[in-house]
Amino acid sequence: MALTNFAALTNEQLTMWKRDVWRAGRNSAFLNRFLGSSENSMIQRITELTEDEKGARAVITLVADLEGDGVPGDSQLEGAEEEIKSYDIVIQIDQLRHANRLKGKMADQKSVVRFRENSKNVLGYWIGDRLDQLVFLTLSGEAYSLKTDGTARVGSQLASLDYASDVTAPTANRYFNWEGASQAVGTLEAGDTAESTLLAPSWNMLIQLKAQAQNSFIKPLRGEMGEELYNIFMTPDAMAMLKRDVEFREAQKDARERGGSNPLFKGATVYPVDGMNIYTFRHVFHPSTWAGSNKKGCAVLLCGSQALGFADIGMPDWVEKKFDYDNQPGISIGKICGLKKPVFRSLVTSTNEDFGVIRVNTIAQ
């Protein structure tokens, strides 16, 4: 029996389609702006596995600063050398897949080629969007069983990914509430979603948050001119509240260029201020209500270097399959990847802390 292959791709064409799909997914993903291969990247991208006695693993190595004080003058140094301590952060990897399938030729008069093109577009967007969601859930320390609006996922298997079990809650000295009687006297307190006195983001919060990051030795990113920077992430609603803060508006107005090029006027997606780049994104964790305040929340994130590890292993698998005597073409995409928020022993607290991220609970209404 001879079977007809619907518009089969050659090996070269298949390779290009794989690249195009992953390019579409990566380009549409918000996380793509912050990927890099070096330790100075906010999201360190690992593209190769390390082979050892434990099998194939994706590994980020963190090197600790020296803790000793050395020796003075001509004191004996030989025998007093300090060991350089390094720690491997292992990223578990798993495959994430999805597919499209036509009901049948008579139900859909579009050609197979058109179906393939549409499938590539929607699958490329899907994988980028889901990775964005997983990134912000991981950074915020929230389970994959939740959507980024805090509601439960229904019929989802994301919580079954091998690296889902590695999601860790924010550590004590990287987790805060922005709370108080008013913005002017607001302070960073221990994180607690049941608190009823949460405040909206403000200029006062930003400068306290940056000071906390510096005091905690969170390694900053490097700007184009070598300047030290931190990335701040919040939802559009939280950003709208921040723009209403008088001190923030004054800082943007007085410290930046006047006229239509000022971020406040041109509707920028990033607001640089005082060594911080503030980004807005819909998938920053934003529960509909905090337990105590009964108001829409936002888990504002400050991120420095190596806030997250991303194992990006190989190109996606693009598979075409025929069902019901070639009457129903189907296309699937599969990607092997993994995410891990590094936790590292802090020289400040002598306890294990999130290495490159601080979470601050705020309200956004």
Buried (B, 14 or more C-beta within 10 A) or exposed (E): EEEEEBEEBEEEEBEEBBEBBBEBBBEBBBBBEBBBEEEBBBBBBBEEBBEEEEEEBBBBEBEBEEEEEEEEEEEEEEEEEEEEEEBEBBBBBBEBBBEBBBEEBEEBEEEBEEBBEEBBBEBBBBBBBBBBBBBBBBBBBBBBEBBBBBEEBEEEEBEEBEBBEBBBEBBBBBBBBBBBEEBEEBEBBEBBBEBEBBBBBBBBBBBBBBEBBBEBBBBBBBEEEEEEBBBBBBBBBBBBBBBEBEBBBEBBEEEBEEEEEBBEBEEBEEBBBEBBBBBBBBBBBBBEBBEBBEBBBBBBBBBBBBBBBBBBBEBBBBEBEBEEEEBBBBBBBBBBBBBBBBBBBBEEBEEBBBBBBBBBBBBBE
